[in-house]
Amino acid sequence: MERKIITTSDGSKTIHLPEWDEQYHSKHGAIQEANHVFIKHGLHHYCHPEADSKSNKSISILEIGFGTGLNAFITFLESKKLNLKINYVGVEAFPVSMDEVSELDYPLQLSVKDEATNFNKLHEVSWEESYIISEEFELIKRKQDFSKISDLDSFQLIYFDAFGARVQPELWTETIFQIMYNALKLNGVLVTYSAKGSVRRAMQSVGFTVERLPGPPGKREMLRATKNEII
């Protein structure tokens, strides 16, 4: 499938798939979307950065759609700010190439050129193995179909960043969200850019409590789902 690097509205880049008319990140702003959906309403919601830093110890995060590594890289940068140890598992069926990684150049866009080596390392390290990227950030990349995920009660946070339901509806079903629910610890949280009614209902049907939240630029709403204790 043809892939093109395009520049989004906030000046950051993403990969565009012309055949599907789909992007890895929002065309309205790749970095803005990542910060709004996954950091503000995911990581910061769960870890409360305004709290005493001593209360932030460690967290396990599962990313559905490792893709360009943008969400992982911003989370890596946040780990230092939050004094938070992060065990990050990124699942991806079709990894991007290092040529594409170089052209995306997220360290430049995020004004952290000194972290370019670590950004590249996220992509260069081998799949299926654990790597210490920094004192705060451990990464495991898994080349895996999302339907094959079998983790149980393993993560506090899931970044659900799969391609949209318009092009891959099978990734937004009750079956997939049951897998996500099972993978989360009690009170764990899943965040996604999607706000489709069918997605919200699929989440609710497997037990999630779902909130509609203001979306990133270009989207009115997004969803956050929590695995609450059943009384």
C-alpha positions as protocol buffer text, in pm:
chain_id: "A"
residue {
  index: 1
  type: MET
  ca { x: 0 y: 0 z: 0 }
}
residue {
  index: 2
  type: GLU
  ca { x: 130 y: 347 z: -94 }
}
residue {
  index: 3
  type: ARG
  ca { x: 241 y: 564 z: 198 }
}
residue {
  index: 4
  type: LYS
  ca { x: 319 y: 936 z: 193 }
}
residue {
  index: 5
  type: ILE
  ca { x: 462 y: 1170 z: 455 }
}
residue {
  index: 6
  type: ILE
  ca { x: 236 y: 1475 z: 490 }
}
residue {
  index: 7
  type: THR
  ca { x: 249 y: 1788 z: 707 }
}
residue {
  index: 8
  type: THR
  ca { x: -48 y: 1838 z: 940 }
}
residue {
  index: 9
  type: SER
  ca { x: -204 y: 2167 z: 1048 }
}
residue {
  index: 10
  type: ASP
  ca { x: 21 y: 2216 z: 1352 }
}
residue {
  index: 11
  type: GLY
  ca { x: 335 y: 2176 z: 1138 }
}
residue {
  index: 12
  type: SER
  ca { x: 410 y: 1820 z: 1252 }
}
residue {
  index: 13
  type: LYS
  ca { x: 414 y: 1528 z: 1010 }
}
residue {
  index: 14
  type: THR
  ca { x: 233 y: 1199 z: 979 }
}
residue {
  index: 15
  type: ILE
  ca { x: 196 y: 912 z: 734 }
}
residue {
  index: 16
  type: HIS
  ca { x: -93 y: 924 z: 487 }
}
residue {
  index: 17
  type: LEU
  ca { x: -239 y: 616 z: 314 }
}
residue {
  index: 18
  type: PRO
  ca { x: -398 y: 742 z: -11 }
}
residue {
  index: 19
  type: GLU
  ca { x: -578 y: 415 z: -84 }
}
residue {
  index: 20
  type: TRP
  ca { x: -772 y: 444 z: 241 }
}
residue {
  index: 21
  type: ASP
  ca { x: -763 y: 826 z: 266 }
}
residue {
  index: 22
  type: GLU
  ca { x: -645 y: 765 z: 623 }
}
residue {
  index: 23
  type: GLN
  ca { x: -360 y: 903 z: 837 }
}
residue {
  index: 24
  type: TYR
  ca { x: -163 y: 765 z: 1130 }
}
residue {
  index: 25
  type: HIS
  ca { x: -245 y: 1088 z: 1316 }
}
residue {
  index: 26
  type: SER
  ca { x: -494 y: 1369 z: 1272 }
}
residue {
  index: 27
  type: LYS
  ca { x: -439 y: 1590 z: 968 }
}
residue {
  index: 28
  type: HIS
  ca { x: -549 y: 1876 z: 1195 }
}
residue {
  index: 29
  type: GLY
  ca { x: -231 y: 1833 z: 1402 }
}
residue {
  index: 30
  type: ALA
  ca { x: -41 y: 1513 z: 1481 }
}
residue {
  index: 31
  type: ILE
  ca { x: 136 y: 1642 z: 1792 }
}
residue {
  index: 32
  type: GLN
  ca { x: -170 y: 1834 z: 1914 }
}
residue {
  index: 33
  type: GLU
  ca { x: -380 y: 1518 z: 1891 }
}
residue {
  index: 34
  type: ALA
  ca { x: -122 y: 1306 z: 2075 }
}
residue {
  index: 35
  type: ASN
  ca { x: -90 y: 1558 z: 2358 }
}
residue {
  index: 36
  type: HIS
  ca { x: -464 y: 1614 z: 2393 }
}
residue {
  index: 37
  type: VAL
  ca { x: -594 y: 1258 z: 2370 }
}
residue {
  index: 38
  type: PHE
  ca { x: -319 y: 1042 z: 2514 }
}
residue {
  index: 39
  type: ILE
  ca { x: -123 y: 1271 z: 2746 }
}
residue {
  index: 40
  type: LYS
  ca { x: -378 y: 1521 z: 2883 }
}
residue {
  index: 41
  type: HIS
  ca { x: -679 y: 1288 z: 2904 }
}
residue {
  index: 42
  type: GLY
  ca { x: -482 y: 966 z: 2951 }
}
residue {
  index: 43
  type: LEU
  ca { x: -145 y: 987 z: 3126 }
}
residue {
  index: 44
  type: HIS
  ca { x: -210 y: 1310 z: 3318 }
}
residue {
  index: 45
  type: HIS
  ca { x: -563 y: 1202 z: 3410 }
}
residue {
  index: 46
  type: TYR
  ca { x: -434 y: 879 z: 3559 }
}
residue {
  index: 47
  type: CYS
  ca { x: -114 y: 1011 z: 3718 }
}
residue {
  index: 48
  type: HIS
  ca { x: -225 y: 1363 z: 3821 }
}
residue {
  index: 49
  type: PRO
  ca { x: 93 y: 1564 z: 3752 }
}
residue {
  index: 50
  type: GLU
  ca { x: -18 y: 1838 z: 3994 }
}
residue {
  index: 51
  type: ALA
  ca { x: 8 y: 1590 z: 4283 }
}
residue {
  index: 52
  type: ASP
  ca { x: 317 y: 1537 z: 4498 }
}
residue {
  index: 53
  type: SER
  ca { x: 576 y: 1376 z: 4272 }
}
residue {
  index: 54
  type: LYS
  ca { x: 639 y: 1113 z: 4540 }
}
residue {
  index: 55
  type: SER
  ca { x: 289 y: 976 z: 4473 }
}
residue {
  index: 56
  type: ASN
  ca { x: 384 y: 900 z: 4114 }
}
residue {
  index: 57
  type: LYS
  ca { x: 583 y: 579 z: 4113 }
}
residue {
  index: 58
  type: SER
  ca { x: 524 y: 360 z: 3811 }
}
residue {
  index: 59
  type: ILE
  ca { x: 268 y: 278 z: 3545 }
}
residue {
  index: 60
  type: SER
  ca { x: 225 y: 17 z: 3273 }
}
residue {
  index: 61
  type: ILE
  ca { x: 91 y: 143 z: 2939 }
}
residue {
  index: 62
  type: LEU
  ca { x: -30 y: -56 z: 2639 }
}
residue {
  index: 63
  type: GLU
  ca { x: -42 y: 123 z: 2305 }
}
residue {
  index: 64
  type: ILE
  ca { x: -266 y: -20 z: 2035 }
}
residue {
  index: 65
  type: GLY
  ca { x: -99 y: 101 z: 1717 }
}
residue {
  index: 66
  type: PHE
  ca { x: 267 y: 188 z: 1792 }
}
residue {
  index: 67
  type: GLY
  ca { x: 295 y: 327 z: 1439 }
}
residue {
  index: 68
  type: THR
  ca { x: 519 y: 633 z: 1409 }
}
residue {
  index: 69
  type: GLY
  ca { x: 626 y: 616 z: 1774 }
}
residue {
  index: 70
  type: LEU
  ca { x: 492 y: 967 z: 1840 }
}
residue {
  index: 71
  type: ASN
  ca { x: 274 y: 870 z: 2137 }
}
residue {
  index: 72
  type: ALA
  ca { x: 553 y: 662 z: 2287 }
}
residue {
  index: 73
  type: PHE
  ca { x: 807 y: 942 z: 2238 }
}
residue {
  index: 74
  type: ILE
  ca { x: 593 y: 1210 z: 2402 }
}
residue {
  index: 75
  type: THR
  ca { x: 520 y: 967 z: 2688 }
}
residue {
  index: 76
  type: PHE
  ca { x: 894 y: 906 z: 2722 }
}
residue {
  index: 77
  type: LEU
  ca { x: 950 y: 1284 z: 2750 }
}
residue {
  index: 78
  type: GLU
  ca { x: 671 y: 1310 z: 3009 }
}
residue {
  index: 79
  type: SER
  ca { x: 823 y: 1033 z: 3222 }
}
residue {
  index: 80
  type: LYS
  ca { x: 1111 y: 1264 z: 3308 }
}
residue {
  index: 81
  type: LYS
  ca { x: 883 y: 1556 z: 3392 }
}
residue {
  index: 82
  type: LEU
  ca { x: 659 y: 1339 z: 3613 }
}
residue {
  index: 83
  type: ASN
  ca { x: 941 y: 1145 z: 3778 }
}
residue {
  index: 84
  type: LEU
  ca { x: 743 y: 840 z: 3673 }
}
residue {
  index: 85
  type: LYS
  ca { x: 871 y: 496 z: 3579 }
}
residue {
  index: 86
  type: ILE
  ca { x: 684 y: 372 z: 3273 }
}
residue {
  index: 87
  type: ASN
  ca { x: 667 y: 18 z: 3139 }
}
residue {
  index: 88
  type: TYR
  ca { x: 548 y: 77 z: 2782 }
}
residue {
  index: 89
  type: VAL
  ca { x: 422 y: -198 z: 2554 }
}
residue {
  index: 90
  type: GLY
  ca { x: 361 y: -97 z: 2193 }
}
residue {
  index: 91
  type: VAL
  ca { x: 168 y: -335 z: 1967 }
}
residue {
  index: 92
  type: GLU
  ca { x: 200 y: -294 z: 1590 }
}
residue {
  index: 93
  type: ALA
  ca { x: 127 y: -536 z: 1306 }
}
residue {
  index: 94
  type: PHE
  ca { x: 299 y: -332 z: 1030 }
}
residue {
  index: 95
  type: PRO
  ca { x: 605 y: -136 z: 1153 }
}
residue {
  index: 96
  type: VAL
  ca { x: 711 y: 185 z: 981 }
}
residue {
  index: 97
  type: SER
  ca { x: 1052 y: 205 z: 810 }
}
residue {
  index: 98
  type: MET
  ca { x: 1352 y: 391 z: 946 }
}
residue {
  index: 99
  type: ASP
  ca { x: 1344 y: 613 z: 636 }
}
residue {
  index: 100
  type: GLU
  ca { x: 993 y: 721 z: 736 }
}
residue {
  index: 101
  type: VAL
  ca { x: 1104 y: 770 z: 1097 }
}
residue {
  index: 102
  type: SER
  ca { x: 1383 y: 1000 z: 981 }
}
residue {
  index: 103
  type: GLU
  ca { x: 1150 y: 1206 z: 764 }
}
residue {
  index: 104
  type: LEU
  ca { x: 892 y: 1247 z: 1042 }
}
residue {
  index: 105
  type: ASP
  ca { x: 1161 y: 1408 z: 1264 }
}
residue {
  index: 106
  type: TYR
  ca { x: 946 y: 1449 z: 1575 }
}
residue {
  index: 107
  type: PRO
  ca { x: 1237 y: 1559 z: 1796 }
}
residue {
  index: 108
  type: LEU
  ca { x: 1271 y: 1873 z: 1582 }
}
residue {
  index: 109
  type: GLN
  ca { x: 895 y: 1939 z: 1591 }
}
residue {
  index: 110
  type: LEU
  ca { x: 891 y: 1897 z: 1969 }
}
residue {
  index: 111
  type: SER
  ca { x: 1200 y: 2116 z: 2014 }
}
residue {
  index: 112
  type: VAL
  ca { x: 1399 y: 1833 z: 2174 }
}
residue {
  index: 113
  type: LYS
  ca { x: 1667 y: 1766 z: 1914 }
}
residue {
  index: 114
  type: ASP
  ca { x: 1893 y: 1639 z: 2193 }
}
residue {
  index: 115
  type: GLU
  ca { x: 1650 y: 1346 z: 2232 }
}
residue {
  index: 116
  type: ALA
  ca { x: 1674 y: 1239 z: 1866 }
}
residue {
  index: 117
  type: THR
  ca { x: 1888 y: 938 z: 1957 }
}
residue {
  index: 118
  type: ASN
  ca { x: 1625 y: 814 z: 2200 }
}
residue {
  index: 119
  type: PHE
  ca { x: 1347 y: 869 z: 1944 }
}
residue {
  index: 120
  type: ASN
  ca { x: 1540 y: 661 z: 1691 }
}
residue {
  index: 121
  type: LYS
  ca { x: 1608 y: 400 z: 1956 }
}
residue {
  index: 122
  type: LEU
  ca { x: 1233 y: 347 z: 2003 }
}
residue {
  index: 123
  type: HIS
  ca { x: 1224 y: 221 z: 1645 }
}
residue {
  index: 124
  type: GLU
  ca { x: 1565 y: 56 z: 1622 }
}
residue {
  index: 125
  type: VAL
  ca { x: 1538 y: -182 z: 1918 }
}
residue {
  index: 126
  type: SER
  ca { x: 1433 y: -538 z: 1840 }
}
residue {
  index: 127
  type: TRP
  ca { x: 1077 y: -657 z: 1861 }
}
residue {
  index: 128
  type: GLU
  ca { x: 956 y: -888 z: 2140 }
}
residue {
  index: 129
  type: GLU
  ca { x: 1240 y: -785 z: 2374 }
}
residue {
  index: 130
  type: SER
  ca { x: 1250 y: -550 z: 2671 }
}
residue {
  index: 131
  type: TYR
  ca { x: 1477 y: -245 z: 2649 }
}
residue {
  index: 132
  type: ILE
  ca { x: 1566 y: 22 z: 2902 }
}
residue {
  index: 133
  type: ILE
  ca { x: 1546 y: 346 z: 2702 }
}
residue {
  index: 134
  type: SER
  ca { x: 1611 y: 559 z: 3011 }
}
residue {
  index: 135
  type: GLU
  ca { x: 1598 y: 526 z: 3389 }
}
residue {
  index: 136
  type: GLU
  ca { x: 1228 y: 610 z: 3371 }
}
residue {
  index: 137
  type: PHE
  ca { x: 1120 y: 435 z: 3051 }
}
residue {
  index: 138
  type: GLU
  ca { x: 1121 y: 66 z: 2958 }
}
residue {
  index: 139
  type: LEU
  ca { x: 990 y: -43 z: 2617 }
}
residue {
  index: 140
  type: ILE
  ca { x: 867 y: -369 z: 2470 }
}
residue {
  index: 141
  type: LYS
  ca { x: 744 y: -368 z: 2110 }
}
residue {
  index: 142
  type: ARG
  ca { x: 525 y: -655 z: 2000 }
}
residue {
  index: 143
  type: LYS
  ca { x: 458 y: -732 z: 1634 }
}
residue {
  index: 144
  type: GLN
  ca { x: 111 y: -868 z: 1688 }
}
residue {
  index: 145
  type: ASP
  ca { x: -244 y: -862 z: 1559 }
}
residue {
  index: 146
  type: PHE
  ca { x: -462 y: -675 z: 1810 }
}
residue {
  index: 147
  type: SER
  ca { x: -706 y: -966 z: 1828 }
}
residue {
  index: 148
  type: LYS
  ca { x: -425 y: -1191 z: 1956 }
}
residue {
  index: 149
  type: ILE
  ca { x: -352 y: -985 z: 2268 }
}
residue {
  index: 150
  type: SER
  ca { x: -400 y: -1206 z: 2575 }
}
residue {
  index: 151
  type: ASP
  ca { x: -271 y: -994 z: 2866 }
}
residue {
  index: 152
  type: LEU
  ca { x: -481 y: -1008 z: 3182 }
}
residue {
  index: 153
  type: ASP
  ca { x: -497 y: -735 z: 3451 }
}
residue {
  index: 154
  type: SER
  ca { x: -161 y: -602 z: 3330 }
}
residue {
  index: 155
  type: PHE
  ca { x: -197 y: -231 z: 3247 }
}
residue {
  index: 156
  type: GLN
  ca { x: -319 y: 87 z: 3412 }
}
residue {
  index: 157
  type: LEU
  ca { x: -354 y: 275 z: 3084 }
}
residue {
  index: 158
  type: ILE
  ca { x: -429 y: 190 z: 2721 }
}
residue {
  index: 159
  type: TYR
  ca { x: -369 y: 427 z: 2431 }
}
residue {
  index: 160
  type: PHE
  ca { x: -613 y: 300 z: 2168 }
}
residue {
  index: 161
  type: ASP
  ca { x: -478 y: 453 z: 1848 }
}
residue {
  index: 162
  type: ALA
  ca { x: -586 y: 208 z: 1579 }
}
residue {
  index: 163
  type: PHE
  ca { x: -687 y: 320 z: 1231 }
}
residue {
  index: 164
  type: GLY
  ca { x: -1042 y: 453 z: 1224 }
}
residue {
  index: 165
  type: ALA
  ca { x: -1358 y: 245 z: 1217 }
}
residue {
  index: 166
  type: ARG
  ca { x: -1435 y: 371 z: 865 }
}
residue {
  index: 167
  type: VAL
  ca { x: -1143 y: 174 z: 722 }
}
residue {
  index: 168
  type: GLN
  ca { x: -1093 y: -100 z: 984 }
}
residue {
  index: 169
  type: PRO
  ca { x: -1428 y: -154 z: 1162 }
}
residue {
  index: 170
  type: GLU
  ca { x: -1312 y: -491 z: 1295 }
}
residue {
  index: 171
  type: LEU
  ca { x: -1075 y: -309 z: 1534 }
}
residue {
  index: 172
  type: TRP
  ca { x: -1363 y: -125 z: 1707 }
}
residue {
  index: 173
  type: THR
  ca { x: -1587 y: -413 z: 1810 }
}
residue {
  index: 174
  type: GLU
  ca { x: -1705 y: -569 z: 2135 }
}
residue {
  index: 175
  type: THR
  ca { x: -1455 y: -849 z: 2075 }
}
residue {
  index: 176
  type: ILE
  ca { x: -1158 y: -610 z: 2069 }
}
residue {
  index: 177
  type: PHE
  ca { x: -1282 y: -402 z: 2363 }
}
residue {
  index: 178
  type: GLN
  ca { x: -1333 y: -718 z: 2570 }
}
residue {
  index: 179
  type: ILE
  ca { x: -963 y: -790 z: 2509 }
}
residue {
  index: 180
  type: MET
  ca { x: -880 y: -434 z: 2619 }
}
residue {
  index: 181
  type: TYR
  ca { x: -1101 y: -463 z: 2928 }
}
residue {
  index: 182
  type: ASN
  ca { x: -932 y: -789 z: 3025 }
}
residue {
  index: 183
  type: ALA
  ca { x: -586 y: -637 z: 2978 }
}
residue {
  index: 184
  type: LEU
  ca { x: -654 y: -346 z: 3215 }
}
residue {
  index: 185
  type: LYS
  ca { x: -613 y: -353 z: 3590 }
}
residue {
  index: 186
  type: LEU
  ca { x: -908 y: -248 z: 3806 }
}
residue {
  index: 187
  type: ASN
  ca { x: -969 y: 129 z: 3766 }
}
residue {
  index: 188
  type: GLY
  ca { x: -751 y: 124 z: 3455 }
}
residue {
  index: 189
  type: VAL
  ca { x: -827 y: 369 z: 3176 }
}
residue {
  index: 190
  type: LEU
  ca { x: -848 y: 349 z: 2796 }
}
residue {
  index: 191
  type: VAL
  ca { x: -836 y: 666 z: 2586 }
}
residue {
  index: 192
  type: THR
  ca { x: -902 y: 707 z: 2215 }
}
residue {
  index: 193
  type: TYR
  ca { x: -956 y: 983 z: 1963 }
}
residue {
  index: 194
  type: SER
  ca { x: -1278 y: 817 z: 1843 }
}
residue {
  index: 195
  type: ALA
  ca { x: -1620 y: 936 z: 1958 }
}
residue {
  index: 196
  type: LYS
  ca { x: -1847 y: 721 z: 1740 }
}
residue {
  index: 197
  type: GLY
  ca { x: -2167 y: 607 z: 1906 }
}
residue {
  index: 198
  type: SER
  ca { x: -2106 y: 247 z: 1796 }
}
residue {
  index: 199
  type: VAL
  ca { x: -1761 y: 255 z: 1961 }
}
residue {
  index: 200
  type: ARG
  ca { x: -1901 y: 394 z: 2285 }
}
residue {
  index: 201
  type: ARG
  ca { x: -2174 y: 128 z: 2293 }
}
residue {
  index: 202
  type: ALA
  ca { x: -1922 y: -150 z: 2224 }
}
residue {
  index: 203
  type: MET
  ca { x: -1712 y: -28 z: 2518 }
}
residue {
  index: 204
  type: GLN
  ca { x: -2013 y: -9 z: 2749 }
}
residue {
  index: 205
  type: SER
  ca { x: -2133 y: -356 z: 2648 }
}
residue {
  index: 206
  type: VAL
  ca { x: -1816 y: -519 z: 2786 }
}
residue {
  index: 207
  type: GLY
  ca { x: -1830 y: -332 z: 3117 }
}
residue {
  index: 208
  type: PHE
  ca { x: -1651 y: 0 z: 3065 }
}
residue {
  index: 209
  type: THR
  ca { x: -1779 y: 325 z: 3211 }
}
residue {
  index: 210
  type: VAL
  ca { x: -1741 y: 569 z: 2922 }
}
residue {
  index: 211
  type: GLU
  ca { x: -1701 y: 947 z: 2921 }
}
residue {
  index: 212
  type: ARG
  ca { x: -1735 y: 1182 z: 2629 }
}
residue {
  index: 213
  type: LEU
  ca { x: -1465 y: 1450 z: 2646 }
}
residue {
  index: 214
  type: PRO
  ca { x: -1379 y: 1753 z: 2429 }
}
residue {
  index: 215
  type: GLY
  ca { x: -1180 y: 1632 z: 2131 }
}
residue {
  index: 216
  type: PRO
  ca { x: -851 y: 1754 z: 1984 }
}
residue {
  index: 217
  type: PRO
  ca { x: -848 y: 2016 z: 1704 }
}
residue {
  index: 218
  type: GLY
  ca { x: -1075 y: 1900 z: 1422 }
}
residue {
  index: 219
  type: LYS
  ca { x: -1285 y: 1670 z: 1643 }
}
residue {
  index: 220
  type: ARG
  ca { x: -1575 y: 1768 z: 1866 }
}
residue {
  index: 221
  type: GLU
  ca { x: -1538 y: 1478 z: 2110 }
}
residue {
  index: 222
  type: MET
  ca { x: -1321 y: 1183 z: 2215 }
}
residue {
  index: 223
  type: LEU
  ca { x: -1381 y: 890 z: 2451 }
}
residue {
  index: 224
  type: ARG
  ca { x: -1229 y: 778 z: 2781 }
}
residue {
  index: 225
  type: ALA
  ca { x: -1329 y: 439 z: 2924 }
}
residue {
  index: 226
  type: THR
  ca { x: -1264 y: 317 z: 3278 }
}
residue {
  index: 227
  type: LYS
  ca { x: -1268 y: -38 z: 3414 }
}
residue {
  index: 228
  type: ASN
  ca { x: -1461 y: 14 z: 3736 }
}
residue {
  index: 229
  type: GLU
  ca { x: -1533 y: -243 z: 4002 }
}
residue {
  index: 230
  type: ILE
  ca { x: -1865 y: -420 z: 3945 }
}
residue {
  index: 231
  type: ILE
  ca { x: -2084 y: -388 z: 4254 }
}
